[in-house]
Amino acid sequence: MKIYQTALALGVAATFMLAGNVFALSYSNNITIYDGLGETTEDGEVEPGCLNTQVWDLEGFFQEGSSLTMVGGFDFVNGVSGYPDYTSGDIFIDVDGDAQYGSSNTGGGSGQAEVNNTFGYDYVLDMDFNLLTYSVIKLTDSTTTTVWYGQNDESNPWLYNTGGTLVDGYENLAMEYVSGLSDAATGFTGGNHYAVGVDLSFLAPGTDFTSHFTMGCGNDNLMGQGTAPVPEPATILLFATGLVGLAGYGKKRIHKV
């Protein structure tokens, strides 16, 4: 009996390890793509012609396993005082390499418009910063409407509107949110930082991805490039051992009936 109980416990533990949905904020593995505009790094840099202050600064993407952490001087939840319309957008994910950073799309002028254009992105994390939840949507070019911002083409899209397909099991998930982070904690300058954490375990192991985020004003644009984690052989062996134990335990229970 003890052997089966141990195998059962191993199976449950391994299942959770492989399934993901458990994440923590991390600031060690920086996957940010520098846009080459303005300063020499994304830290302190906002887009040309925009307000160059810490409160608009999007600073970095970090990845730890399936956890994606986004850091900025911009307050993702509350925005910036005096600018009620310039709120956080959504996190877009590209997995086939056709979403190009800094590419001009429908440009010209300023303002916002709804367009049937995914801009090459394959998924969106539809963020609710009031409830601190998000849902994962698989995007399709023909049915997805996003919001385009005219002043700064490379910031597009900034917001998901409608269309696409909800990824099963990834609806109204809780996001992590931390405010008041120091320079020492994040490795960035500016004195005050905010962080948002989400789970990327909906991506197939080994998938290369590009992440994208901006706010409604397009003052800054944050991009990252990473790879979804592949389970280590030891974890796979643990999972298989647990499944064998579960099967044996179930068989023993059947014989007892």
C-alpha positions as CSV (number, residue, x, y, z in Angstrom):
1,M,0.0,0.0,0.0
2,K,2.8,2.5,0.9
3,I,4.4,2.0,-2.5
4,Y,1.1,2.8,-4.3
5,Q,0.6,5.8,-2.0
6,T,4.1,7.1,-2.8
7,A,3.5,6.6,-6.6
8,L,0.2,8.4,-6.3
9,A,1.8,11.4,-4.6
10,L,4.5,11.4,-7.2
11,G,2.0,11.3,-10.0
12,V,0.0,14.2,-8.6
13,A,3.2,16.3,-8.0
14,A,4.5,15.6,-11.5
15,T,1.1,16.4,-13.1
16,F,1.2,19.9,-11.5
17,M,4.8,20.4,-12.5
18,L,4.0,19.7,-16.2
19,A,0.7,21.4,-16.3
20,G,2.0,24.8,-15.3
21,N,-0.5,27.4,-14.1
22,V,1.7,28.1,-11.1
23,F,4.0,31.1,-11.5
24,A,6.0,33.6,-9.6
25,L,7.4,37.0,-10.5
26,S,11.1,36.8,-11.5
27,Y,13.6,39.5,-12.5
28,S,16.6,37.4,-13.4
29,N,16.2,36.3,-17.0
30,N,15.7,39.4,-19.1
31,I,14.3,38.6,-22.6
32,T,13.6,42.2,-23.6
33,I,14.2,43.2,-27.2
34,Y,15.8,46.7,-27.4
35,D,14.1,48.8,-30.1
36,G,17.2,50.8,-31.1
37,L,15.4,54.1,-30.6
38,G,16.6,56.8,-28.2
39,E,18.8,55.4,-25.5
40,T,21.0,52.4,-25.6
41,T,18.6,50.1,-23.6
42,E,14.8,50.0,-22.9
43,D,15.4,51.2,-19.4
44,G,14.4,54.9,-19.3
45,E,13.6,54.9,-23.1
46,V,10.2,55.8,-24.5
47,E,9.3,56.2,-28.1
48,P,10.5,59.2,-30.1
49,G,8.2,62.3,-29.8
50,C,6.5,60.9,-26.7
51,L,6.7,62.0,-23.0
52,N,10.1,60.9,-21.7
53,T,9.4,60.3,-18.0
54,Q,9.5,57.3,-15.7
55,V,5.7,57.1,-15.4
56,W,5.4,56.2,-19.1
57,D,8.5,53.9,-19.2
58,L,8.0,50.2,-20.1
59,E,11.2,48.6,-19.0
60,G,11.5,44.8,-19.5
61,F,10.1,41.3,-20.0
62,F,11.5,38.5,-17.9
63,Q,10.9,34.8,-18.3
64,E,11.3,32.0,-15.7
65,G,10.0,28.7,-16.9
66,S,6.5,29.4,-18.1
67,S,6.2,32.6,-16.0
68,L,6.3,35.9,-17.9
69,T,7.0,39.0,-15.9
70,M,6.5,42.5,-17.3
71,V,8.1,45.5,-15.5
72,G,7.7,49.2,-16.0
73,G,7.6,52.6,-14.3
74,F,4.1,52.8,-15.8
75,D,1.4,51.8,-13.3
76,F,-0.3,49.0,-15.2
77,V,-3.4,49.0,-13.0
78,N,-4.0,52.7,-12.2
79,G,-2.3,54.4,-15.2
80,V,-1.0,58.0,-14.9
81,S,-2.7,60.7,-12.9
82,G,-4.3,63.2,-15.2
83,Y,-4.4,60.9,-18.2
84,P,-7.5,58.7,-17.7
85,D,-7.7,57.5,-21.3
86,Y,-4.2,56.2,-21.5
87,T,-4.6,52.8,-19.9
88,S,-2.8,49.5,-20.2
89,G,-3.3,47.4,-23.3
90,D,-3.0,43.6,-23.6
91,I,-0.1,41.3,-24.0
92,F,0.2,39.9,-27.5
93,I,2.2,36.7,-28.4
94,D,3.6,35.7,-31.7
95,V,4.8,32.1,-32.3
96,D,5.5,31.9,-36.0
97,G,7.9,34.9,-36.4
98,D,5.8,37.1,-38.6
99,A,5.1,39.9,-36.1
100,Q,8.0,42.3,-36.7
101,Y,9.1,44.9,-34.2
102,G,9.0,48.5,-35.5
103,S,7.2,47.6,-38.8
104,S,5.0,50.3,-40.2
105,N,1.4,49.2,-40.6
106,T,-1.6,51.5,-41.2
107,G,0.4,54.6,-40.0
108,G,-0.2,58.3,-40.3
109,G,-1.7,60.9,-37.9
110,S,-2.7,60.2,-34.4
111,G,-5.7,58.8,-32.5
112,Q,-7.1,55.3,-32.2
113,A,-9.1,53.0,-34.6
114,E,-10.5,49.5,-34.5
115,V,-9.0,47.4,-37.3
116,N,-9.4,43.7,-38.5
117,N,-5.7,43.1,-38.1
118,T,-3.7,40.9,-35.8
119,F,-0.4,42.6,-36.9
120,G,1.1,39.1,-37.1
121,Y,0.3,38.0,-33.5
122,D,-1.1,34.6,-32.8
123,Y,-2.4,34.9,-29.2
124,V,-3.5,37.7,-26.9
125,L,-3.7,37.7,-23.1
126,D,-6.9,39.7,-22.7
127,M,-6.1,41.6,-19.5
128,D,-8.6,42.9,-16.9
129,F,-6.5,45.2,-14.7
130,N,-9.6,46.0,-12.5
131,L,-10.1,42.3,-11.5
132,L,-6.4,41.4,-12.0
133,T,-7.4,38.5,-14.3
134,Y,-6.7,37.6,-17.9
135,S,-7.9,35.1,-20.6
136,V,-5.9,33.6,-23.5
137,I,-7.4,34.1,-26.9
138,K,-6.1,32.4,-30.1
139,L,-6.3,35.1,-32.8
140,T,-7.4,34.7,-36.4
141,D,-6.8,37.3,-39.1
142,S,-10.3,37.2,-40.5
143,T,-12.3,37.5,-37.3
144,T,-10.1,39.4,-34.8
145,T,-10.5,43.1,-34.2
146,T,-7.7,45.0,-32.4
147,V,-7.2,48.7,-31.7
148,W,-4.5,50.6,-33.7
149,Y,-2.8,53.7,-32.5
150,G,-1.8,56.1,-35.2
151,Q,1.0,58.2,-33.6
152,N,3.4,55.3,-33.1
153,D,3.1,52.5,-35.6
154,E,5.5,50.1,-33.8
155,S,3.2,50.1,-30.8
156,N,0.5,48.3,-32.7
157,P,-1.7,46.7,-31.7
158,W,-2.3,48.0,-28.2
159,L,-5.6,46.4,-27.3
160,Y,-7.7,43.3,-28.1
161,N,-11.3,44.0,-29.0
162,T,-13.2,41.0,-30.4
163,G,-12.8,37.7,-32.3
164,G,-10.5,34.7,-32.1
165,T,-11.1,31.7,-29.9
166,L,-10.8,31.3,-26.2
167,V,-8.0,28.7,-25.3
168,D,-9.6,26.0,-23.2
169,G,-8.7,26.2,-19.5
170,Y,-7.3,29.7,-19.8
171,E,-10.2,31.9,-18.9
172,N,-10.2,34.5,-16.1
173,L,-6.8,33.4,-14.7
174,A,-5.3,35.4,-11.8
175,M,-2.4,37.6,-12.7
176,E,0.3,38.7,-10.3
177,Y,0.7,42.4,-9.6
178,V,3.3,44.2,-7.5
179,S,3.8,47.9,-7.0
180,G,6.6,50.0,-5.3
181,L,9.5,47.9,-6.5
182,S,13.0,49.3,-6.1
183,D,15.8,49.7,-8.6
184,A,17.7,47.0,-6.7
185,A,14.8,44.5,-7.0
186,T,14.3,44.9,-10.7
187,G,17.8,46.0,-12.0
188,F,16.3,49.1,-13.6
189,T,16.6,52.8,-12.9
190,G,13.9,55.3,-12.1
191,G,13.3,54.6,-8.4
192,N,9.8,53.1,-8.6
193,H,8.6,50.1,-10.6
194,Y,5.5,48.0,-11.1
195,A,5.4,44.3,-12.2
196,V,2.7,42.0,-13.8
197,G,3.1,38.2,-13.9
198,V,1.3,35.8,-16.2
199,D,1.5,32.1,-17.2
200,L,2.6,31.0,-20.7
201,S,2.0,27.3,-20.2
202,F,-0.6,27.4,-23.0
203,L,2.4,27.4,-25.4
204,A,3.7,24.0,-26.6
205,P,7.1,23.1,-25.0
206,G,10.0,24.5,-27.0
207,T,7.9,27.1,-28.8
208,D,9.8,30.3,-29.7
209,F,7.7,33.4,-28.9
210,T,7.7,37.2,-29.1
211,S,5.7,39.1,-26.5
212,H,4.4,42.7,-27.0
213,F,2.8,45.3,-24.8
214,T,1.9,49.0,-25.0
215,M,-0.5,51.4,-23.4
216,G,-3.3,53.4,-25.0
217,C,-1.1,56.5,-25.8
218,G,1.7,54.4,-27.4
219,N,4.3,56.4,-25.4
220,D,6.4,53.3,-25.0
221,N,6.4,49.8,-26.6
222,L,7.8,46.7,-24.8
223,M,8.9,43.6,-26.7
224,G,10.4,40.3,-25.5
225,Q,11.7,37.1,-27.1
226,G,11.9,33.7,-25.4
227,T,11.2,30.0,-25.6
228,A,8.5,28.0,-23.8
229,P,10.3,25.6,-21.4
230,V,10.8,21.9,-22.3
231,P,10.3,19.5,-19.3
232,E,13.5,18.0,-18.1
233,P,14.0,14.2,-18.5
234,A,13.9,13.7,-14.8
235,T,10.5,15.4,-14.6
236,I,9.1,13.3,-17.4
237,L,10.4,10.2,-15.7
238,L,8.7,11.3,-12.4
239,F,5.5,11.9,-14.3
240,A,5.6,8.4,-15.9
241,T,6.4,6.8,-12.6
242,G,3.4,8.5,-11.1
243,L,1.1,7.3,-13.9
244,V,2.3,3.7,-13.4
245,G,1.6,4.0,-9.7
246,L,-1.9,5.5,-10.3
247,A,-2.7,2.6,-12.7
248,G,-1.5,0.0,-10.3
249,Y,-3.3,1.6,-7.4
250,G,-6.6,1.6,-9.4
251,K,-6.1,-2.0,-10.5
252,K,-5.6,-3.1,-6.8
253,R,-8.8,-1.3,-5.8
254,I,-10.7,-3.0,-8.6
255,H,-9.5,-6.5,-7.4
256,K,-10.6,-5.6,-3.8
257,V,-14.2,-4.9,-4.8
